Amino acid sequence: MPELDRPHSHQIIAPLKIGNHKACVNDNNIPFK
């Protein structure tokens, strides 16, 4: 999975803190609940 190899973790975590993208995943590609 090239997605995990790219330095964009902050782009995955940030939306969750804002309240958007409920289906976003963390660095381990595990869907947040």
PDB file of N, CA, C and O in Angstrom:
ATOM      1  N   MET A   1       0.829  -1.207   0.000  1.00  0.00           N
ATOM      2  CA  MET A   1       0.000   0.000   0.000  1.00  0.00           C
ATOM      3  C   MET A   1       0.864   1.259   0.000  1.00  0.00           C
ATOM      4  O   MET A   1       1.390   1.647   1.043  1.00  0.00           O
ATOM      5  N   PRO A   2       1.015   1.898  -1.161  1.00  0.00           N
ATOM      6  CA  PRO A   2       1.862   3.097  -1.285  1.00  0.00           C
ATOM      7  C   PRO A   2       1.354   4.236  -0.418  1.00  0.00           C
ATOM      8  O   PRO A   2       2.119   5.129  -0.050  1.00  0.00           O
ATOM      9  N   GLU A   3       0.071   4.211  -0.091  1.00  0.00           N
ATOM     10  CA  GLU A   3      -0.515   5.283   0.729  1.00  0.00           C
ATOM     11  C   GLU A   3       0.176   5.359   2.084  1.00  0.00           C
ATOM     12  O   GLU A   3       0.408   6.448   2.607  1.00  0.00           O
ATOM     13  N   LEU A   4       0.507   4.188   2.657  1.00  0.00           N
ATOM     14  CA  LEU A   4       1.126   4.155   3.973  1.00  0.00           C
ATOM     15  C   LEU A   4       2.592   4.571   3.891  1.00  0.00           C
ATOM     16  O   LEU A   4       3.212   4.895   4.904  1.00  0.00           O
ATOM     17  N   ASP A   5       3.136   4.558   2.684  1.00  0.00           N
ATOM     18  CA  ASP A   5       4.543   4.874   2.496  1.00  0.00           C
ATOM     19  C   ASP A   5       4.760   6.363   2.255  1.00  0.00           C
ATOM     20  O   ASP A   5       5.891   6.823   2.093  1.00  0.00           O
ATOM     21  N   ARG A   6       3.651   7.110   2.234  1.00  0.00           N
ATOM     22  CA  ARG A   6       3.759   8.546   1.963  1.00  0.00           C
ATOM     23  C   ARG A   6       3.577   9.341   3.255  1.00  0.00           C
ATOM     24  O   ARG A   6       2.735   8.986   4.080  1.00  0.00           O
ATOM     25  N   PRO A   7       4.351  10.408   3.444  1.00  0.00           N
ATOM     26  CA  PRO A   7       4.287  11.234   4.663  1.00  0.00           C
ATOM     27  C   PRO A   7       3.066  12.130   4.691  1.00  0.00           C
ATOM     28  O   PRO A   7       3.178  13.353   4.602  1.00  0.00           O
ATOM     29  N   HIS A   8       1.901  11.516   4.816  1.00  0.00           N
ATOM     30  CA  HIS A   8       0.679  12.324   4.820  1.00  0.00           C
ATOM     31  C   HIS A   8      -0.223  11.911   5.985  1.00  0.00           C
ATOM     32  O   HIS A   8      -1.442  12.075   5.932  1.00  0.00           O
ATOM     33  N   SER A   9       0.399  11.371   7.039  1.00  0.00           N
ATOM     34  CA  SER A   9      -0.396  10.937   8.193  1.00  0.00           C
ATOM     35  C   SER A   9      -1.175  12.100   8.781  1.00  0.00           C
ATOM     36  O   SER A   9      -2.316  11.940   9.215  1.00  0.00           O
ATOM     37  N   HIS A  10      -0.544  13.286   8.792  1.00  0.00           N
ATOM     38  CA  HIS A  10      -1.207  14.454   9.382  1.00  0.00           C
ATOM     39  C   HIS A  10      -2.480  14.796   8.616  1.00  0.00           C
ATOM     40  O   HIS A  10      -3.436  15.326   9.183  1.00  0.00           O
ATOM     41  N   GLN A  11      -2.479  14.485   7.315  1.00  0.00           N
ATOM     42  CA  GLN A  11      -3.661  14.769   6.493  1.00  0.00           C
ATOM     43  C   GLN A  11      -4.789  13.789   6.811  1.00  0.00           C
ATOM     44  O   GLN A  11      -5.954  14.054   6.515  1.00  0.00           O
ATOM     45  N   ILE A  12      -4.429  12.646   7.420  1.00  0.00           N
ATOM     46  CA  ILE A  12      -5.446  11.646   7.784  1.00  0.00           C
ATOM     47  C   ILE A  12      -5.993  11.947   9.180  1.00  0.00           C
ATOM     48  O   ILE A  12      -7.195  11.838   9.423  1.00  0.00           O
ATOM     49  N   ILE A  13      -5.100  12.324  10.090  1.00  0.00           N
ATOM     50  CA  ILE A  13      -5.494  12.582  11.478  1.00  0.00           C
ATOM     51  C   ILE A  13      -6.227  13.916  11.613  1.00  0.00           C
ATOM     52  O   ILE A  13      -7.225  14.006  12.329  1.00  0.00           O
ATOM     53  N   ALA A  14      -5.739  14.945  10.934  1.00  0.00           N
ATOM     54  CA  ALA A  14      -6.306  16.286  11.041  1.00  0.00           C
ATOM     55  C   ALA A  14      -7.818  16.349  10.805  1.00  0.00           C
ATOM     56  O   ALA A  14      -8.531  16.928  11.625  1.00  0.00           O
ATOM     57  N   PRO A  15      -8.329  15.772   9.712  1.00  0.00           N
ATOM     58  CA  PRO A  15      -9.777  15.838   9.442  1.00  0.00           C
ATOM     59  C   PRO A  15     -10.605  15.259  10.580  1.00  0.00           C
ATOM     60  O   PRO A  15     -11.716  15.722  10.837  1.00  0.00           O
ATOM     61  N   LEU A  16     -10.073  14.248  11.264  1.00  0.00           N
ATOM     62  CA  LEU A  16     -10.809  13.620  12.359  1.00  0.00           C
ATOM     63  C   LEU A  16     -10.956  14.587  13.519  1.00  0.00           C
ATOM     64  O   LEU A  16     -11.997  14.629  14.175  1.00  0.00           O
ATOM     65  N   LYS A  17      -9.904  15.368  13.773  1.00  0.00           N
ATOM     66  CA  LYS A  17      -9.935  16.338  14.874  1.00  0.00           C
ATOM     67  C   LYS A  17     -10.929  17.450  14.570  1.00  0.00           C
ATOM     68  O   LYS A  17     -11.535  18.017  15.479  1.00  0.00           O
ATOM     69  N   ILE A  18     -11.092  17.754  13.301  1.00  0.00           N
ATOM     70  CA  ILE A  18     -12.012  18.815  12.894  1.00  0.00           C
ATOM     71  C   ILE A  18     -13.450  18.317  12.952  1.00  0.00           C
ATOM     72  O   ILE A  18     -14.373  19.095  13.194  1.00  0.00           O
ATOM     73  N   GLY A  19     -13.639  17.015  12.729  1.00  0.00           N
ATOM     74  CA  GLY A  19     -14.979  16.451  12.787  1.00  0.00           C
ATOM     75  C   GLY A  19     -15.457  16.001  11.420  1.00  0.00           C
ATOM     76  O   GLY A  19     -16.587  15.532  11.282  1.00  0.00           O
ATOM     77  N   ASN A  20     -14.603  16.138  10.397  1.00  0.00           N
ATOM     78  CA  ASN A  20     -14.964  15.699   9.047  1.00  0.00           C
ATOM     79  C   ASN A  20     -14.462  14.276   8.807  1.00  0.00           C
ATOM     80  O   ASN A  20     -13.683  13.746   9.600  1.00  0.00           O
ATOM     81  N   HIS A  21     -14.905  13.667   7.724  1.00  0.00           N
ATOM     82  CA  HIS A  21     -14.403  12.349   7.337  1.00  0.00           C
ATOM     83  C   HIS A  21     -14.457  11.358   8.499  1.00  0.00           C
ATOM     84  O   HIS A  21     -13.422  10.991   9.055  1.00  0.00           O
ATOM     85  N   LYS A  22     -15.639  10.935   8.857  1.00  0.00           N
ATOM     86  CA  LYS A  22     -15.794   9.958   9.938  1.00  0.00           C
ATOM     87  C   LYS A  22     -15.175   8.623   9.536  1.00  0.00           C
ATOM     88  O   LYS A  22     -14.825   7.808  10.389  1.00  0.00           O
ATOM     89  N   ALA A  23     -15.045   8.407   8.227  1.00  0.00           N
ATOM     90  CA  ALA A  23     -14.527   7.124   7.746  1.00  0.00           C
ATOM     91  C   ALA A  23     -13.018   7.175   7.473  1.00  0.00           C
ATOM     92  O   ALA A  23     -12.475   6.286   6.817  1.00  0.00           O
ATOM     93  N   CYS A  24     -12.354   8.200   7.971  1.00  0.00           N
ATOM     94  CA  CYS A  24     -10.906   8.298   7.768  1.00  0.00           C
ATOM     95  C   CYS A  24     -10.191   7.160   8.501  1.00  0.00           C
ATOM     96  O   CYS A  24     -10.744   6.550   9.416  1.00  0.00           O
ATOM     97  N   VAL A  25      -8.965   6.890   8.086  1.00  0.00           N
ATOM     98  CA  VAL A  25      -8.205   5.825   8.725  1.00  0.00           C
ATOM     99  C   VAL A  25      -6.927   6.386   9.330  1.00  0.00           C
ATOM    100  O   VAL A  25      -6.445   7.439   8.915  1.00  0.00           O
ATOM    101  N   ASN A  26      -6.380   5.674  10.317  1.00  0.00           N
ATOM    102  CA  ASN A  26      -5.145   6.141  10.950  1.00  0.00           C
ATOM    103  C   ASN A  26      -3.932   5.603  10.201  1.00  0.00           C
ATOM    104  O   ASN A  26      -4.082   5.046   9.114  1.00  0.00           O
ATOM    105  N   ASP A  27      -2.725   5.760  10.763  1.00  0.00           N
ATOM    106  CA  ASP A  27      -1.503   5.330  10.085  1.00  0.00           C
ATOM    107  C   ASP A  27      -1.504   3.829   9.812  1.00  0.00           C
ATOM    108  O   ASP A  27      -0.858   3.366   8.872  1.00  0.00           O
ATOM    109  N   ASN A  28      -2.227   3.072  10.634  1.00  0.00           N
ATOM    110  CA  ASN A  28      -2.258   1.613  10.473  1.00  0.00           C
ATOM    111  C   ASN A  28      -3.358   1.175   9.520  1.00  0.00           C
ATOM    112  O   ASN A  28      -3.621  -0.018   9.364  1.00  0.00           O
ATOM    113  N   ASN A  29      -4.004   2.162   8.877  1.00  0.00           N
ATOM    114  CA  ASN A  29      -5.070   1.865   7.923  1.00  0.00           C
ATOM    115  C   ASN A  29      -6.280   1.235   8.610  1.00  0.00           C
ATOM    116  O   ASN A  29      -7.041   0.495   7.988  1.00  0.00           O
ATOM    117  N   ILE A  30      -6.450   1.536   9.905  1.00  0.00           N
ATOM    118  CA  ILE A  30      -7.589   1.006  10.653  1.00  0.00           C
ATOM    119  C   ILE A  30      -8.659   2.088  10.758  1.00  0.00           C
ATOM    120  O   ILE A  30      -8.387   3.167  11.285  1.00  0.00           O
ATOM    121  N   PRO A  31      -9.865   1.826  10.270  1.00  0.00           N
ATOM    122  CA  PRO A  31     -10.962   2.807  10.335  1.00  0.00           C
ATOM    123  C   PRO A  31     -11.277   3.236  11.759  1.00  0.00           C
ATOM    124  O   PRO A  31     -11.444   2.394  12.642  1.00  0.00           O
ATOM    125  N   PHE A  32     -11.358   4.541  11.985  1.00  0.00           N
ATOM    126  CA  PHE A  32     -11.698   5.049  13.306  1.00  0.00           C
ATOM    127  C   PHE A  32     -13.175   4.862  13.584  1.00  0.00           C
ATOM    128  O   PHE A  32     -13.994   4.880  12.665  1.00  0.00           O
ATOM    129  N   LYS A  33     -13.520   4.681  14.867  1.00  0.00           N
ATOM    130  CA  LYS A  33     -14.938   4.485  15.203  1.00  0.00           C
ATOM    131  C   LYS A  33     -15.413   5.603  16.115  1.00  0.00           C
ATOM    132  O   LYS A  33     -16.578   5.623  16.513  1.00  0.00           O
TER     133      LYS A  33
END
